[in-house]
Amino acid sequence: MTDVPDLSSDEDQFEEEEWQEMETNGATVTCLFCTHISTSIEDAVKHCESAHYFNLKTLKAKFNMDCYSYIKLINYIKTHKPSADAVMNVSESLWEDEKYLKPVENDEWLMFDFESLVEQPGSPKSYHANVENGVVTLSQSHFIELQRTIQVLTEQLNESKSHLQMAKEDISKMQASMKSIVDVGTTSSSVSEPAMIVDCVSKVPLEEDEGYFNTYAHFGIHYDMLSDKVRTESYRDAILNNKETLKGKVVLDLGCGTGILSMFSATAGAKKVYALDQSEIVYHAMDIIRENNLHETIKIVKGRLENTKLDEKVDIIVSEWMGYFLLFEGMLDSVIYARDNCLKPGGLLLPNRCNISLVANGDVDTHKKLIEFWSDVYGYKMNCMKSEVVREASIDIVGSNHTISEPYIVKEIDINTCSTDVMDFESSFKLPVTRDGMLTSLVGYFDTFFDLPNKVSFSTGPHATSTHWKQTVFHFRDCKEVKQGDIIEGTIICNRQKADVRALSVQIHIFGKTHKYILS
């Protein structure tokens, strides 16, 4: 049997050469945050304090660090190269993973006697205050240290207050929700009350609307939105290329998510930005905004707008409220509510108008894959499934090479004047066929406009760069042959679903038939 070495004395040992003793005589020390070189580790520590306000004593007291934590801290900084401010302002020690015990390189910083920072009883104080004629004089390093301590404590206090206020609001909402449940459970009546007609989001009880907001608590959806360059860069350009419009103004970022539009607005010179969202993502938005040093301009507000009162009316409302087929999710209701209740007279909405278009689609391969598939499933007919499949509108990317008609605008929306019945509309359409083909579906998409001094707009149509909205596809069960020069005429009727104010029911009347679809 092969002898097995005894590793019980140090299960996590690293290779011996990585822990070899470092020579310190005559060595130079490079600053952790710049290229400055000191002749000793002690001088390097002093340099970091005076030049970067990086104070090891503050970190040690804040996180109760020992020498092992110090080693992890140095290796964390060497690995990720954060700024000194980023390290000093963290709310938790990000370097506690055991992997940071392994040195990144042989470094004089690892030889520093971290325990020497602990002042022993009776030992000389690090700082001295001179008193002469009633005037207290502090050394520059002492004054900088006091400033840093005050800043850290103030930030911690403000953050604690914000979290406490949010927690109180959540508790109040939970109490109200529980009370309503108890009240309903204890109400006795032989005659049922007629159900309240709900025709917009503001009339939906908050506890019944939580499911909608919970979908935005997941990081994946925010990644999809932020990585959508058409969407995000359009908002960025509308805001940052019109700084004079935003300078000194009070802005409401409605449905702020991670706070990207709030940060654009603050960067453009807004005096105050209210970043409002009911989703749990606002807790992360708070950290993101603080991380970017915009917390003095941007105020996070957790809540559904219809149940929240702002400190003041605003000059500008910016919101990325658009859903599939523009109107799905019904967030435009909240924008209208904000316009009518939170916006100053003559205030600005970004964006300020949108439209919805239809175009004919001739993608036979996709139709075969989704619809004709049910004609023969492993030798069995499942044609009854076709009607169910086409009943649900699809969200997909349609290639411009598959469109076979000119588009037609079926709905124009001026967000300055529209009402919450905007989701209910009827429009006829005429689609001039541009080439011979088989009509397999109609495709819905929307365009968005920022009518500012420097105008910005974007489209979600098949002809444009694809976005996370993609396009909304209304498939037909059976294909229809069309020829270049034909005019496809029909009518589209869009309504809110009665059981879900955020969902849509769509009817398309074409070629003598009515096709019904849902978006939910």
TILUM-81957 format. One record per residue: residue in one letter; x, y, z of N, C-alpha, C in turn. Coordinates in steps of 0.02 Angstrom, whole numbers, plus 50000, padded with zeros to 5 digits. Example, Ala and Ser with C-alpha at 12.3 -4.5 7.8 and 13.67 -1.06 7.14 Angstrom:
% residues 2
A506604971650390506154977550390506604983550390
S506424988850354506844994750357506455000250394
END
This chain:
% residues 520
M500424994050000500005000050000500445006350000
T500265011149959500655017349955500525021550017
D501065024250046500985028450105500625034950085
V500145036950127499775043250116500035048450165
P500265054150141500525059150187499985061650234
D500175063350294499715065850344499605073350334
L498995075150313498825082150301498385084950356
S498285081150409497795083050459497985089450495
S498635091150495498835097150532498655103550496
D498545103150428498375109150390498025107150326
E497365106350329496985103850272496965108950215
D497045115150231496985120350180497665123150160
Q498195119250170498865122050157498955123550083
F499345128550069499505130350001500215127749986
E500395127949922501055125649905501575129749941
E502095126249961502585129250007502895135449979
E503045135349913503385141149885502965147349886
E502275146649889501845152449890501825155749958
W502065152350009502055155050076502765156250102
Q503255156150056503935157050079504025163950110
E504515164450155504645170750190504855176050140
M504575181850148504745187350103505295191550134
E505745193750091506275198150114506015205350115
T506135208750169505875215550176506415220850174
N507045219050185507575224050188507675227250120
G507635233750118507765237350057507205237050006
A506635233950022506095233249975505685239749970
T505365240649913504915246349905504195243749905
V503735248249920503035246249926502615250649881
T502245247549835501805251249789501115252149822
C500835258049814500175259549842499655254649815
L499145253149856498615248649835498155251749782
F498165258349778497665261649735497965266349683
C498625267249682498945271349631499665268849621
T500055272349583500735270049567501265272849614
H501045276449666501525279349714501925273849748
I502575274949755503025270049786503295272949851
S503245269049904503505270949970504105266549987
T504515269050032505125265250051504995260350107
S504395260650138504235255950192503485254850193
I503275249450222502565247950226502205253050270
E502555255450322502245260550365502095266950327
D502585269050284502475274950243501905273850193
A501865267750167501335266150119500655266650151
V500605264350214499965264850251499775272150260
K500275276250279500135283350289499935286750224
H500265284750169500085287550103499355285950086
C499145279650097498455277650082497955281750123
E498135283250186497695287150228497625294350203
S498195297450186498185304550168497965305750096
A498165301350050498015302349979497345299449958
H497145293849990496545290349967496015289650022
Y496145292250082495685291550139495525284150154
F496025279950141495955272650154496255271350222
N495825269550270496045268950340495935261950366
L496475258450380496435251550404496115251250473
K496235256250515495945256150583495175256350578
T494925260650533494205261150525493905254550502
L494235251350454493995244850429494035239550484
K494565239750523494645234750576494095235350628
A493935241550647493405242650696492715241050666
K492625242850603491975241950571491795234650562
F492295230350545492165223350531492495218450581
N492765221350636493085217150687493595212550655
M494045215250617494525211350578495115208950620
D495385203050601496005200550630496525200250575
C497105197350589497645197250540497455193250478
Y497045187950487496845184050430496365188050385
S495925191750417495475196050378495875201350339
Y496405203750370496835208650337497155205650275
I497415199550281497715196150223497205195450167
K496595193350185496065192550135495915199350102
L495895204650143495755211250116496265213250063
I496915212450079497435214350032497385210349968
N497275203849973497225199649913496585201249874
Y496055203149909495435205249875495575211549834
I495925216449863496075222649828496535221249768
K497025216849778497485215249724497125211649667
T496625207649684496275203749633495785208049594
H495365212049629494815215549596494955222949582
K495485225649615495685232649604495115237649612
P494745237349668494235242349681494545249049700
S494145254349700494395260849723494405260749800
A494775265349828494805265849901494125267549930
D493765272149897493095273849920492625267849920
A492675263649867492245257749863492375253049922
V492995252249941493155247849997492915250850063
M493035257350072492855260650135492095260950144
N491715260950089490995261950094490585255550091
V490915249750087490525243550084490165242450150
S489565239350145489165238050205489325231250235
E489685227050199489905220650225490585219050196
S490985214950231491655213350209491615208450151
L491795210750092491725206750032492315201950022
W492785202150067493405198450059493465192350105
E492895190150135492925184850185492985177850156
D492925177150089492995170550059493705167850071
E493755161350086494395158250102494885158650044
K494625159549982495075159749925495545165749929
Y495355170949967495775176849972496355175950022
L496395170150053496985168650095497595167050052
K497465164949990498015163149945498295169549915
P498935170949924499215177249899499165177849824
V499015183849801499005185249730499715185649704
E500155188449745500865189049728501245190249793
N501905189049791502315190649850502305198149860
D502045200349915501895207449922502085209849992
E502395215649994502595218550059501985219950102
W501405221150071500815222650110500625216750155
L500775210750134500605204850175501065204150235
M501605207850237502065207550293501915212750347
F501415217050334501265222250382500965219250446
D501185221950502500945219450567500265222750582
F499735219550558499065222350564498865223150637
E499085218550680498915218950751499205225150784
S499715228050754500015234050784499545240050781
L499015239550742498525244950739498115245350802
V498125240050842497735239950905498135243550958
E497845248850984498195252651036498115249151104
Q498665247951136498665244851201498535250051256
P498245248051312498125252751366498785255951388
G498775262451394499375265951417499855267651362
S499725265151301500185266651245500045273651220
P500555276751189500445283551163499895283651111
K499505289051111498975289851062499275291150994
S498905289050941499155290050873499115297450854
Y498635300950883498535307950865498575312250928
H498795318350920498845322950976498505329450957
A498145332251005497815338750995498175343951037
N498385349451007498705354851042498195360151062
V498215362151125497745367151149498135373351170
E497965378851138498305385051154497815390851151
N497755394451207497285400051212496565397951194
G496395391851217495715389451206495585386851137
V496095386751093496015384351025496325377451019
V495925372650993496175365750985496435365050913
T497065362950907497375361950841497495354450830
L497235351850774497325344750757497825344150700
S498185338550700498615337150643498185335650582
Q498475336350523498105335150461497845327950459
S498265323150477498055316150474497495314650524
H497535317950583497005317050632496345319950606
F496385325850575495785329050548495475324850493
I495895322050448495645317850394495305311650421
E495605308650474495325302650504494635304150535
L494585309950569493945311750599493415312950545
Q493615316150489493145317250434492895310650406
R493355306050396493165299550368492695295850416
T492845295950481492425292550530491715295550530
I491675302250529491025305550528490635303650465
Q490985303450407490655301750344490385294650346
V490795289950370490585282950372489985282150418
L490015285250477489465284550525488825287850498
T488895293550464488315296950436487985292750382
E488395289750339488125285450286487775279350315
Q488085276350367487775270550398487105272450430
L487085278350462486465280650494485915281850442
N486095285250386485595286650334485335280250302
E485795275550291485585269150260485125265350308
S485295265450372484875261950421484185265050424
K484155271750421483505275150422483085273150361
S483405272850302483035271050242482765263950246
H483185259250268482965252350274482405251750326
L482475255550381481965255350433481295258050407
Q481325263550369480705266450342480365261550294
M480775258350252480485253450205480185247550242
A480525245350294480265239750334479595241750366
K479545247850393478925250150423478355250250372
E478515252650311477995252850259477765245850241
D478235241150236478055234250220477625231250274
I477795232550338477405229950394476705232750393
S476645239350379475985242450377475545239350322
K475865238150264475495235150209475275227950226
M475725224250259475565217450279474995217450330
Q475015222150376474475222650426473805224250393
A473825228950345473205230650311472935224750271
S473405221150239473205215250201472895209950245
M473205208550302472945203650348472255205750376
K472185212250389471545214750415470985213550364
S471145214850300470635213850249470435206550243
I470935202150251470785194950248470335192850306
V470495195450366470095193750425469395196550418
D469355202950392468695206050384468265202050336
V468565199750281468185195850233467955189250264
G468405186150302468245179750333467715180150385
T467635185950417467155186550471466495189750450
T466465191950386465855195150362465335189750345
S464745190450373464215185650359463635189150325
S463445186550267462885189550231462595184350185
S461945183850184461625178950141461575181350069
V461705187950059461675190749992462375193049973
S462625190349919463305192149898463305199149868
E463835202949884463905209649858464125209349785
P463895213949744464125214049675464865215649672
A465225212249627465945213349622466095220349596
M466615223449624466805230149601467105229649531
I466895234149488467155234249420467855237249422
V468345233449398469045235549398469245236849325
D469355243149308469505244749239470175248249231
C470575248749286471245251349282471645249149343
V472295249749339472735247049390472615250249458
S472455256749460472375260249524471805257349567
K471335253749534470775250849571470915243749595
V471485240949578471665234249599471965234649669
P471705230849719472015230849785472755228949780
L473165232249818473885231249813474075223949824
E473755220749874473945213749888473785209149829
E473295210949788473135206949730473605208349671
D473965213849676474405215949621475135214049634
E475275211049692475965209449710476285204549661
G475885199949634476165195149587476505198549528
Y476215203949505476505207649449477195210449468
F477225213549526477855216649547478385211349563
N478165205549587478645200349604479025197849542
T478715198449483479075196249423479675200649410
Y479685206749437480245211249427480755211049484
A480665206249529481145205449584481715200949563
H481665197849505482185193249482482695196949438
F483325195149447483865198849414483865197749338
G483625191849316483645190249245483275195249202
I482695197449224482305202049184482645208849178
H483005210849231483375217249228483985216749184
Y484285210849182484845209749135484585210349064
D484015207249049483735207648982483595214848961
M483315218749007483145225648991483765230048983
L484235229349029484835233549027485285231748967
S485295225348948485715223348892485375224748825
D484755226948827484395229048766484655236048748
K485125236448701485445242848686484955247748654
V484505245348612484025249848580483625253448634
R483365249748682482965252548736483375257248779
T483925254648807484295258448858484665264348829
E484965263548770485335269048740484865274448714
S484255272648695483765277748674483585282248733
Y483445279148792483315283148851483915287248871
R484505284148868485115287748885485205293848841
D485135293048775485225298548728484695303948738
A484065301848750483535306648760483675311048821
I483965308148873484095311848935484755315748931
L485295312348914485955315548916486075320348858
N485725319448802485795324148746485315330048752
N484945330248807484485335848820484575338248892
K485205339248912485355341148980485025347749001
E484975352348953484665358748970483935357948990
T483605352848963482915351548980482845348849051
L483335344949074483305341849140483665345749194
K484095350349176484505353849225484075357449277
G484205355849340483865359149395483145356949407
K482925351749371482225349549375482145343849426
V481515343049449481345337349492481035331949448
V481295325949453481115320449407480825314649447
L480315311449419480055305149446480235299649397
D480615294749419480755288749380480265283349404
L479745282449364479195278049383479345270849362
G479365266249411479565259349397480305259049385
C480695261549432481415262949421481845256749413
G481615250949438482035244949432482705245949465
T483245244949427483925245649454484135252949461
G483725257549435483875264649443484275267749386
I484325264249329484745266749275484485273449247
L483815274249240483555280549214483625286149265
S483585284349329483705289349382484425291949378
M484895287349367485595289349365485735293449302
F485425291749245485485296049186485235303049202
S484655303449236484355310049251484795314049298
A485065310849349485505314249397486135316749361
T486415312549317487005314449280486855320349233
A486245320649208486045326149163485945332749200
G485955332549267485905338749305485255339749342
A484835334449347484215335249385484365337049457
K483945341449485484045343649555483865338049604
K483325334449588483085329149632482755323849588
V482875317449605482555311949568482235307249619
Y481585306049610481235301049650481225294549609
A481565289549635481605282949601481115278349636
L480545277049604479995273449636479885266649604
D479815261549646479645254849622479365250849681
Q478875246649667478585242349718478965235749725
S479355233949674479725227649675480295227849726
E480495222049750481045221549798481705223849767
I481725224749702482345226849669482585233649695
V482135237549725482335244249748482855243949803
Y482865238449841483375237849892484075237449860
H484115234249803484755233949767484885240549731
A484355243749707484435250249675484745255349724
M484545254849787484815259249838485575258449843
D485805252149843486525250949847486875253149784
I486555252049726486855254149662486945261649659
I486435265249680486465272649679486985275249727
R487035272149786487545274249834488245272549807
E488305266849774488945264749746489195269749694
N488735273049660488915277949610488895285149636
N488845285849703488875292449736488335297249711
L487745294549697487185298749674486615298849725
H486765296549787486235295849837485995302649864
E486385307849855486155314449878485645317449830
T485645315249767485175317749717484575313149710
I484685306549714484165301649701483875298949766
K483225299349773482885296649832482485290549811
I482635284849842482275278649829481605278749867
V481065277049831480405276549862480125269649845
K480015265549895479725258949883478965259349890
G478605257449838477885257649841477575257849772
R476945256149768476565257149707476325264349706
L476425267649650476285274849647475595276449671
E475105272449651474405273849669474285273549744
N474755270649782474695270249854475235274149890
T475565278649854476145282349881476055289749871
K476265293749919476255301049913476965303649912
L477145307249859477805310149855477845316549895
D478455318749910478555324849949478345331149911
E478335330749845478195336749805477985334449735
K477715339149696477575337749626478215338449585
V478225334949528478845334549490478785338349424
D479365339949395479375343349330479365338549272
I479645332549282479725327749228479575320749254
I479215316849215479115309749230479455305749175
V479935301549195480255297049148480075289949168
S479885285949120479675279049137479755274649076
E480015268649088480025263549035479455258849051
W478855260449026478245257049046477985252148993
M478285252148934478015248548877478055240948887
G477515237448868477505230148871477435227248802
Y477355220648797477245217448733476625220648700
F476655221448634476115224848597475965231648630
L476475234548658476475241048692476065241148756
L475445238748755474965239848809474935234248860
F475215228448845475195222848893475545224948957
E475295222849013475505224349082475155230449111
G474875234649069474475240249093474845245349134
M475515245749126475885250649166475755257849143
L475485258549081475305265249059474795268349106
D474375264149139473905266649189474265270749243
S474825268049266475205271449319475515277849295
V475745277949231476015284049203475475289449199
I474875287449179474305292149175474135294749245
Y474135290149294473995292249363474525297249387
A475155295749372475705300249392475635307049357
R475455306949293475355313149255474805317449286
D474265314249307473695317949333473765320049405
N474195316649443474245317949515474925320349540
C475445319349501476125320849525476495325849482
L476265327149421476625331549375476385338749380
K476855343349382476685350349383476355352349317
P475935357449317475635359849254476185361549203
G476105359149143476605360349091477205355849096
G477185350849141477745346249150477845341749089
L478395338049091478625334149033478575326749047
L478355322948996478335315649000478835312748951
L479245308048975479735304648933479645297148937
P479435293948881479275296748815478605300248816
N478445303748762477815307548762477295304748712
R477505300248667477015297148622477275290548595
C476805286348575476955279748547476425278148494
N476565273148453476055270548409476125263048402
I475585259748379475575252548369475445251148295
S475825246648266475755245048195475645237548184
L475345235848127475285228948105475625228148038
V475905222248024476205220647960476065213347946
A475985211547882475835204647863476485200447864
N476415194147884476985189647891476875183347849
G477405181147816477345175247774477865169947792
D477985168847857478485164047880478165156947882
V478205153447826477885146947820478235141747865
D478895142047870479255137147910479045137447984
T478985143548011478775144148081478055141748090
H477635143148040476935140948044476905133248045
K477315130048004477335122748004477565120148071
K478065123348099478345121048163477855121748220
L477485127248222477035128548278476325125848268
I476075126148206475375124548193475305117648160
E475625116748103475545110448067475835104548105
F476275105848153476555100548195476015095948223
W475435098948240474895095148274474495090748226
S474635091348161474265087048113474505079848117
D475125078848135475405072048139475925071848193
V475725069448252476175068948310476315061548323
Y476895059248298477065052148303476515047648276
G476225049948219475715045948186475005047148210
Y474915051648258474245053048285474035060148267
K473385061048253473115067748238472955071448303
M473185077548308473025081848365472805088648341
N472405088748288472185094948257471805099548305
C471485096448354471105100548402471555105348441
M472205103848443472665108248480472825114648442
K472715114648376472895120448336472545126748359
S471895126048373471515131948394471775134748460
E471995130448505472265132748569472935136048560
V473335133348514474005136148502473945143148473
V473525144048423473475150648391473115155648436
R472745153248485472365157848528472835162148571
E473415159548587473905163348626474375167048578
A474365173548580474825177348539475545175648558
S475975174948508476675173048521477105179248525
I477625178848567478125184148571478755181348539
D478935184048482479485181048444479815186448401
I480425184848378480765189348331480585187148260
V480295191648222480105190348152480615193548107
G480915189548064481405192448018481075196847966
S481405202447949481125207047899481045203647832
N481425198247820481375194647756480705190747750
H480345190247806479715186647805479105191247799
T479205197747807478635202347801478445203047728
I477795203047714477555203047645477075208847631
S477085213947673476655219747661476975225947690
E476675231547672476845237847705476515237747774
P476805241147824476475241547890475905246547890
Y475495246147943474935250747950474865252448024
I474845258848039474765261048109474035260348129
V473905256348181473215255248203473045259248266
K473545262048300473405265848361473955270948373
E473755277248381474215282748400474055284648472
I474565285448514474455287048584474865293248603
D474525298548621474835304548650474805303848725
I475365302648757475365301048829475195307248870
N475245313148840475045319348875474295319848885
T473905316548842473185317548844472775311148850
C473075305248840472685299048839472395297448908
S471885293148909471575291048972471685283548980
T471455280749037471575273649051471165268949007
D470695271648968470335267348921470725266448855
V471365268648855471785268148796471885260948774
M471825256148821471915249148804471325246248766
D470775249848764470185247748727470135251848663
F470265248748606470215252448544470025247748487
E469765250648434469585247048373469845250948314
S470145247448266470425250848208470385246348147
S470195249248090470245245648027470965246448001
F471165241947957471845242347930471845240047858
K472325242547820472445240547751473195239347743
L473365233147722474065231247716474215229747642
P474535234247606474725233047536475255227447532
V475095222047495475555216447490476135218347443
T476745217047466477345219147429477645213447387
R477455207347399477705201647359477245195647368
D477275191147320476865185047324477075180847385
G476595177547416476775173247473476155170347506
M476275166847561475735164047601475675168047665
L475095170947676474975174747738474895169747796
T475355169847844475325165247901475125168647965
S475225175247970475065178848032475095186248020
L474835190148068474965197248071475435198548129
V475865203348120476375204948171476245211848198
G476215212448265476115218848298476765221348330
Y476875227748326477475230848357477315238048373
F477785241448407477655248448425478275252648414
D478165259048405478695264148400478615269048458
T479175271748482479175276148540479555282548523
F479295288348548479575294848528479695299248590
F480285302448589480455307548638480515314148599
D479985318148600479975324348562480305329948604
L480955330148601481365334848639481755339248590
P482115344248614482525348248568482985343848525
N483295338848556483655333748519483235327448519
K482855326448466482355321148464482675314248463
V482325309448495482545302448496481925298148485
S481995292748448481455287948439481745281148426
F481345275948437481555269248419480955265048400
S481085259748362480555255248339480695248148362
T480155244348374480225237248392479995232748334
G479955235548274479705231848216480205227048187
P479985222548142480425217648110480985220948069
H480865227048045481355230548004481915233648045
A481845233848111482325237248155482735232148194
T483255234648228483655230248272483195227348326
S483255220848337482805217548384482905220048455
T482365220048494482375222148564482105216548608
H482115217548674481855212348718481095211848713
W480765216848682480045216448669479885211748611
K480395210748566480295206748505479695209448467
Q479275204848439478645206948408478085202348434
T477475204648428476895200548447476585197648384
V476555190948382476345187448322475655184348332
F475185186248288474505183548289474445178448233
H474565172148250474555166848199473845165148177
F473775163148113473155160448088473205152848085
R472655149548096472675142248093472835139848022
D472545143247973472645141347903472985147047865
C473435145347821473785150347781473335152847724
K473485158847699473095161847645473585164447592
E473495162347530473935164547477473755171747458
V474265175947450474165182847429474665184547374
K474485189547333474895191547277475115198847285
Q475705200347257475935207247258475415211847228
G475265217247262474765222047240474095221047274
D473995215247306473375214247345473365219047405
I472765220447429472685224347491472345219847542
I472695218447597472405214447651472025219247696
E471365218647697470955223147737470655219447797
G470595222847852470295219747910470185224747967
T469995222048024469865226148083470195222748144
I470485226748187470765224248249470405227548307
I470205223548357469885226048417470295223748477
C470505228348518470915226948577470535229048639
N470525224748690470195226348754470595223548812
R470495226648870470755223648932470385217148944
Q470735212348973470385206448997470005208249060
K469385206049065468975207749123469255204849188
A469565199049183469825195749244470515198149263
D470845201849218471535204049231471655210549195
V471675216149232471715222649200472385223849165
R472885219649181473535220449148473585216449084
A473105212049070473125207649012472675210348956
L472765207648895472395210048837472025204448802
S471455206148773471095201748726471095205348659
V471265201748606471315204748540470895200648491
Q470505204048450470125200848397470345203848330
I470465199548282470635201748214470125198848166
H469775203248132469275201148082469595202048014
I469665196347976470015196547913469765190947868
F469675192347804469445187347755468795184047779
G468355187847810467695185347830467705181147893
K468275180647928468315176747990468565181148047
T468355179348108468595182848168469055178148207
H469655180648221470155176748258470255180048325
K470235176148379470285178948447470945176748479
Y471275181548514471925180348544471935183248615
I472395180748656472495183448723473235184848733
L473385189948771474065191348797473995191748872
S474235186548907474175186548979474775183049011
END
